Amino acid sequence: MIRVGFILIIKGNGWLGGINYYRNLINAICTNEDKKIEPVIFTGYNCNNKDFENIPDIEIIKDHIFDLQHPYCIARQVLNRIIHRDILLEQLLKKNNISVLSHYYGSLGNTFQIPTIGWIPDFQHKYLPDFFSSKELLSRDKDFLITCKECTRVVFSSNTAKMDAEKFYPAYAKKFRILHFVTSNMDLDDLPDFDSLKKKYQIKYPYFIVPNQFWIHKNHTVILEALKILKSQESSIFVLATGNMVDYRQPEYFRTLQTKIKNDDISENFKVLGVVPYKDLLQLMIHSIAVINPSLFEGWSTSVEEAKSLNLNLILSDIPVHQEQNPEHGIFFPPHDPQKLADILAECQKDPKKLPAINLLNEVTEKLNRQKKIFAQNYEKIVLDTVT
């Protein structure tokens, strides 16, 4: 059995899509009956055990080199700068018989002795530089170059991201691999009662749902503009929005959305729920008219994959990755065209039967199991390719 190490330092709800990615990958590995690899998690003592609640019961190794401000962590950073090699991490991995370090992000040094799989989610900063500070733009360019240069293999969640990497870092193209991820941790047997959720979240009408973080590139503004158009036409559309309300790059972004909602008088049409329990979210998605993702940029959308697995209707911005995800029940619109989105929302609400009916439980469970197995097998091939 090949032991594969994952370093997980989870900080609150900052990047729920990333957290779910790791959970889904590890879950897929563990449920693969013919697996040849064994995942091992490395984290610090300062981690919150709740962060690992939905991760399978695998070995978790804690060490102070992952705890910021701890003397061991500081020593690790100093040594890395002096000898240009992450020797303390290397020793820890060897001590625990790790054959591959997976999805690492950062510098390990050119002489790091354990094969490594790097992960680059996307190149958003190259296409939407105005959403980043000049410092972060430089940092991402530096870190992505180091990942491509130092890692044995580099995985991307989409063909789009891989083609971008080949354009920006052509010298390392032979290292690049695609790993389309799927959702794999949906338990549909114990979802909360929908009538109770309607009372809990004060839902009075048929609704659409946008399960995205409130980050500026997620493009909630186009939904608000569409609702403003519909309100002027005396068409009543109701949208629920979930997700983290803090964007570290644009701290005022959520407040500007709130101001727009108030000024455009659409508070009865757009309701913010914030971060909700995952099973609540699934049930809310299942009972929606459609799931909306208006994003300007994605690496590979978790919410789209979840909706696809549930056979739900999707209304998506026509960005390349959404096209690549190719949902069977998807309708596309230009992300800067609120009129087109308004027309789609009105049509879907007026005649939802034109969209396919929800088909749950047995078919969804079988579909998820097939997808998980393929996901695990494809990842295992990359691991085996890395160690040979």
N, C-alpha and C positions, 0 to 999 in steps of 0.2 A: 504493500500500500504506500503510495506517494503522499507524504504529508505536505500540505500546502498552507502557508501562513498568510493570514490577513491581519493588517493592523487597523483597528477600528477605534478612533478617537471621536466620539459623537458628542457634539456640543449643542444641547437643546434641540429645537425644532428648526434650525437654520436651513437645512437642506433635506426636506422630507423625501424628495425623489431619490436622492443619493442613499439615504438610510434604507429605503425600501429596496433599492437595487441590491445592496449587499445581503439583505435578508432573503430576497428571492433567489439570488445565486446560491447561497449556502443551503437554503431549503431544497433547491433543485438537486444539488450535489448529493445531499444526504438521503433523498428519496429515490435516487437512481439505484436500482437493485444490483446492477452490474458494475458499480463504481470501482475505479482503480485508484481513487484519490481520497484523502481524508483532510477536511478543512480544520484548521486550528486558528483561533482568534487570539491576537495579542493586543493588550490594552493596558492602561494605567490603573493604579489603585484609586485614583480620583473618579473613575467612571461611575455612572449611575447604573445600577443593576437593571433598572427598568428598561434601559436602552436595549437590552438583550432578551426581552420577554418573548418576542415573536421569532427568535432565532432558535433553530433546533438545539437539542442538548448535546453540544460538542465541547471539546476541551477549550477552556479559556485560560490563558496565561497572562498574569499581571506582572508588570515590572515598572519600577520608578523611572526608567529612562523615557517613558511616555508621559510622565507627569510634569507639565510645565512648571518652572521655578524650582523643581526638586534638584538637589545637587547632582544626582546621577544624570538627569536630563541636560543640565548645563554642561557637565563634563562631556557628555556625548557630543553636544554641539561644538564645543571647543576642540575636541579631538578630531572631529570631522573636518573642521576648518584647517587644522594643522597638517594632518596626514592625508587629507582629501579621500577619506574612506570611512564609512560608518562602521567602525570596528566593533563597538559595543553591541549594535544591533546584530551584526554578523555573528558574534560570539553567542548571543542569546538564541538565535535561530539554529545554529549548529548544535548547541547544548540540547535543544528540543527536537533534533533530527528533522528539521525542515528542509525539504528538497527544493522547493520553489517558494519565493515570496511573490504574492499576487496583488495586483491592483495598487502598487505602491506609487506614491506621488512625492517627488523630491529627489535630492541628490544622495546617492549611495557611494559614489566614487568609482572610477574606472576599474579599480582592482577588486571590487566587491566579489566575493567568491561563491555566492549563491545565485543561481539563475533567477531572473526577475521578470515578471510580467507587469508592465506599466499600463495605466488606463488614462486616456484623455477623453472626457465626455463630449466635448465639442469645442469649436473655435468661435464662440459668440463674440469674443473681444475683437476679433479681426473684422467682423461685419457690422458690429454695433459699438464702435469705440467710444462714442459719446456717453455710453452708460457706465464707463469705467474711468477711474482716475488715471493720470499719466503714470503714477507709481505702480498701479495694479496692471496696467498694460505691459509695462516693462517686466514685471514679475512673472506674468503668465507666459510671455514670450521666452523668458529665461528658463522657467520650470518645464515648459513643454519641450524645449530644445534638449534640456538635460534628460528628460524622460526618454526621448527618442534616441539620444546618444548612448545612454548608460544601460538601459533595460535590454534584456535579451529579446523580448517580444513586447509589442505595444498593441493593446486591443482598443477597438472603437465600437460604439454601439450601433453605428449606421454606416452604410456605404458613403453617404454624404460626408461624414466626418473623416472617413478614411481617405477619400479623394482630396479633401482639404489638406490633410496631413501630407499626402504625396505632393501637393502643390507647394506647401510651405517648407517641408523638410524632405526633399526628394532623395537625399543621400542615404536615408534610413528606411526607404520604402519596403525593402525586403523583410523588415521586422514586423510590418503591420499586418494585423489580423482583425476580422470582423466578428463580433459576438453580439448578435441581436438578443436582447434580454426579453423575458416574458414575466408576467406576474405569476406568482405561484403560492401565495399564502392566503388566498381567500377561502374562509370557512363559511359556506352558505347555509349550513344546517342550523345555525344559532344566531340568526340576525335579529335585531330588535324589532318589535312590532311597529309597523309603519304608522298606524293611528297614534301610537304613543309619541313617535317622532314628530308628527304634525303638531301635536300639542307642545312638545318640548321646544320646537323651533318656531312655533307660531306660523305655520304654513297654512294658508287659506285657499290657495289657487293651484291649478296645474302649473308646473314650473320647469324651467331649464336649469341646469347646474353647471358651474364652472369650478372644477376642483383644482385650482392652481394656487401657488404662492402669490402673494401680492408683491411681486417683483416687477420692475418697470418693463422688462422685455416680455412679460406675460400679456401685456397689451389689453388690460381691462378697459382702457379708455374707449376702444372701438365698440365694446358692448354698451357702455354708457351713452355713446353717441347714437347708436342704433335705437336704444330705448327712448332717447329724446325725440328722435324722428317718429317713432311709433306713437309716442304720447301726443305729438302734434297732430297725428292722424286719428286720434281717439281710439287707438288700438292698445289694449291693456295686456302687456307681457310681463311675466314675473320670472326673475333670475335669482337663484341662490348662489352665493360665492363662499367657498371655504378656503382655508390655507393660512399660513403664517403671514402676519400683517407687517412684518419688518423687512425692509430691503436695506442691507448694510451699505450698499452703494449709493442709494438714493433715499435717505432716511425720511424725507418729506413726501415721498411718493404716495403713501397711503392717505396722508392728510389731504393732498391735492385731489385724490379721488373722492374723499368725503365732501370736500368743498364743491366739487363738480356735481355730485349727487344732489346736494342741497340747492345749489344755484339753478340746476336744470329741473328741479322739482320732480325727481324720479325716485325718491326714497321708498315709495310704495311699490316700485318695480324692481329694485335691486336691493337684496338683503344680504348683509355680510354676517356669516356665522363664525368666521375664524377657524382655528384648528378644532376639528371634531373627532371623536373616537372613530377608528377605522371602520368598525362594523356599522356605525351610524352612517358614515359616508357611503359605504357600499349600498345600503338600503336606500339612501337618498338618490344615488345614481340610478339604481334599478327602477325607481318610480318616477324618474324625470321624463319629460318629453324627449329630451336629448341632452347629451353631455357636450359642452362647448369648450374648445381650446383655441383661443384667438392669438396664440403666441407668435411673436416675431421671430423667435429662434428656439430650437430644441436640439438636444443631442439625440434623444430617443424618448418620447413622452411616455412616462409611467401611466398617467391617467388615460391616455389613448389605448395603451395595451390592456389596462383593466377593463375599459369599456368594450374593447374588441372581444375580450374573453367572455364577457357577460352578454355578448350579442346586442349591445345597446346601440342606439342611434347617436351619431356624432356629427357635430358641426365644427369644422376645422379651418383654420387659416391654411392657405394653399402653399405653405413653405415646403421646400424639398423633402425634409424629414417626414412631415405628415403624409406627403404623397408616397414616400417610401414605405411608411407603415401600412398604407393601403387598406384602411378598414372597409369591410364589406358594406357596412351601412353608413358610410360617410358622405357628407355634403361639404364642399369646399367653397371658400370665399376669399377674396384678396384681403389681407390683414389691415389695409388702410382704407377699406371701403365700407363704412357703416351703413350706407344705403342698401348694399347687397345683403349684408347681414340682417338688417331690419326686414327685408323682403323674405329671407329664409325663415326667420323666427315667426313672422306672421303666417306664412304658408304652413309651417309645421304645426303651429298651434291650431290653425283653422281646420286642418285635415290630417291629424296624426296617423290615420290609417294608411296614408300613402307611404309611411315609413314602416319598416318591418316590426312585427310584434316581438316583445321580449320573450326569450326562450331560455328558461333557467334550469338549475339544479342538475338533473342527470346529464344532459347534453353538455352543460358548462363544465361539470366536474370531469367528464371524460376528455373534453377538449383541453382543459388545463393540464391534466395528467400527461397527455401526448406532448403538449408544448414544453412542459417541465423536463420531460425525458430528453427531448431534442436539445434544449438549452444546456442541460447537464452534459450530454454527449459532446456537443460542440465545444464546450469549455474544456472538457477532459482532453479532447484532441489537441487543443492549444497548449495545455499543460505538458502533455507527452511530447509535443513538438519542441517545447522549451527545454526539457531536460535531456533530449537526445542530441 
